[in-house]
Every structure is written in C-alpha cells, then in structure tokens.
Amino acid sequence: MKKINRCSWAGDDPDYCAYHDNEWGVPVHDDRKLFEMLILEGFQAGLSWLTILKRRAAFKKAFANWDWKKVAKFTRADVEQLMGDAGIIRNRLKIEGAIKNATLFEQVRNEFGSFDKYIWQFTDHKTVYPAKPLRSFEDFTATTPQSDAMSKDLKKRGFKFVGSTICYAFMQATGMADDHMEHCFKFSGKFKQV
C-alpha cells in the first residue's frame, strides 16, 4: 500500500490524520462549525491539538452540540458540572471563557447577519496562502497581520482566549489559511504574501 504524504505534524495517529485529510485548511462557512473551532482552539491553548481531538466528542456533548445560544445560558451550576467532566479539559477560565464567547458570538451574528460574514472579513472573504511553499516546521508562522487584526477586534468585543496565535490556528482550522506543506498531498500549489 502506497504511503500518503501528509504535513509532517499529522504523524501517524488516525484521529490526527483524519483531521488533517478532511478538515484542516478546508474553508468553513457554517456558524455552528465556526463556533466549535473557536471554542476548541481556545481550549487548546498550551496543549497539543491531538489532546483536543481525542476529547472532541466529549466537548460536543458538554457544550450542547455547539449550540451557542444554549451555551450562553450556562449557569454557575453548569460550570461546576463541566469542571467535573473528565472527558474535557477542566480549566475554569477556559470554561467560563467559552460561555462568555457564546454570548458574544450571538452578538456578532446579530450585528453582521452571521459569524461567517464577520470572521471571514479578516481575509477579505478568501483563503490566504503562505508567501512561499512550506518545507519544514521552521517555515511556519504563528501569526499574521490578519490574525493580529482578528485578535485585536475579538478582544475589543470581549472574547476570551483569542490571542493572535490562537486566531491563526483558528484560521488554519477553518480554511481561512491554507498551510499544507509542499510535500503534502493536500498542497494546493498556491502561495502568496499573507
């Protein structure tokens, strides 16, 4: 069987490979999916993405199937219940941040018509590509001017766990940025200044 060439970070873990092959770098315009990725990227801060992927089903259940309206109504009792949920990352600040972000997510939707319209404005509503083909980990960037602008605006609105590095990871996860490595079967062949 021929080996599939993937981005080096995907490794051999089946969950990581499936995520890489089917989601990472694929444009997302569904608000529920955008909410999921916003929350998961916030929980990932300081941890590996694989840690989050392994708990993804538990996160989905814990956060009301990514229904931000329900999450926005979570109470202190809900926070305590989540703190006892071994299936997710039990970090009080991140849990409370996710609830706050759900409320703000709905406010953004009310202002722009959808979170999709709001968030994609930071890349002029198109996928951005790196300045040159990515050949090694050293070629990757952690932030871009777009992620800086996104982070600044989200923070101004009160969102939590939305630093520029988290925003850039969110951009990669939702296809706002396509950073597949040159040797990867998903490499588009496109690159330009971001």
N, C-alpha and C positions, 0 to 999 in steps of 0.2 A: 504494500500500500504506500502510495506516494505521500511524503510528509508535506503538510501545508505550512507555508512560510507565513508567520504572523509577526506582528510587532513583538519585539523581544520581551516586553513587560507581561505579555499574556501567559508566558510559561506553558505548563502542561496541565494545569488544573482545569477540569471540564467546565466548571462554572465560569472561570475567567475566560476560557476560550470561547464559550458560547456568548458571553457578554461582548467580547471583542468582535466576534464574527457577525453578530446580529444587531448590536445596539450602538457601540461606541463609534461616534463620528457620523451616525445616521441622523439626518435632520428630524427634529421632533417639533410638532406644532399643536399637539394635544395638551390642553391645560392640566389635565389630571397627571399626565406623564411628566410635564414640566414641574409640577408641584412635587411629585415623588422625587425627581432628581435633585431639586433644590434642597429638600429635607435630607435626603441620603448624603449629598455632598457635605452638608453641614455636620452630619453625624460622623462623617469620615475624617474630619479634621484631626490630625495627629495619629491616625490609624491607617492601616492599609485598606485599599478598596476591596480586596478579597475578603477582609473581615466583614465588611458591609454586605457584600454579595451573599455570603454564607448565611446572613441573617435577614435577607431581603423579604422572604415570605412572612417572617415574624413581624418585621416592620410594617408590612402592608396590613396585617391583621391589627396590630397595635394602633395604627394611625388610620383607622376607619376606611380601609381600601382607598386611601389617598383622597378622601372627600374633605377638602379644606374647610368647607362650611361646618362639618361635624367636628373637625379637629379644633377649629377656632372656638368652639363651645366647651372644650375640655375644661374641667374644674381642677381644684387642688386635689380632690379625691382621685381624679383620673391621673394626675401627675404621680401621686403615690402608688397607684396601681402600676403605672409604667415603670416606676423605679423598682418594682418587684418582678418585672418581666425579664427573666433570664434570656429570652430569645433576642432581645435588642441590646443596644448599648445603653447602659443605665447611668447616664450622666444628666444630672438635674438641669444644669444650664442648657444643655442641648435639647432636652425635652421641652423645657419652658420656652426656649428659642423657637422650636418647631411650632408650638402653639401660637406664639406671637406672630410668626411668619405666616401662619394660616390666615389670621385676621387681616394682615397687611396684603396678602395675596388677593383676597377678595376686594380690598380697597383698590388695588391696581386694576383688577378686572373691571370694576365699576368705572374707573377713570378712562381706561383705554379700550374697553369692549372685550378684551381678553388679555391674559398674561402673555400669551404668544405675541400679540402685537407690540406690547411693551418691551419684552425682553429681546426680541429679535432686532429692535431698532439699533441696538448697540453694535450690530454687524451690518447695518444698512439692509437688513432683511435677507441676507445671503450668507452662505458658508464662507468662512475665511480659511486660507491655507498658509502654511509656513513660507518664509522667504526663500528657503532652499530645501531640497529633499532631506528628510531626517534619516541619518545613517546610524547614529548611536544615541545613547541617553544624553550625552553632552550637547547634542543638537536641540534638545527640547527646551522650551522656555516655560517658566512657571506662571508668568503673567504677560499681558499685552496691553497696549493702550485701551483696547476695547474692554478688557476685564477690569482695568483700573476705573474706567468710566462707569461700568456696570456696578462695581463695588461701591463707588462713591455715591451713586444715585440710590442704590438699595439701602445703604447705611443712612442716608439722609431721610429716607422714608421710615426708618426704624427697624429694618430687617436685621436679624442676628445671624452670626456665622456666615458672613458674606464678604470676607476679605478677598482681595484680588486673586490670590492663588486658588481659593475655593471657587470663585467665579469662573476662572479659566478652566478648571476641571469640569465645572458645570457646562461650559461652552463645548468642551470636547465630548462630554457625555451626551449632549443633545444635538450634536451635529452642527452647532454654530461655528465650530472649528473642526477641521479635518486634519488630524496629525498622524495619520497612519505612516509608518516608516517605509522607506524606499523599497526594502526587500519584502514587504508585506503584500499578500495577495489582495488586500483591500486598498492599497495605494492607488490613488486616482491619477497620479501623474501630474497633478496640478500643484503649483506652488507660486506664491507671490508675497509681496510685503504685507504683513499683517499690522 
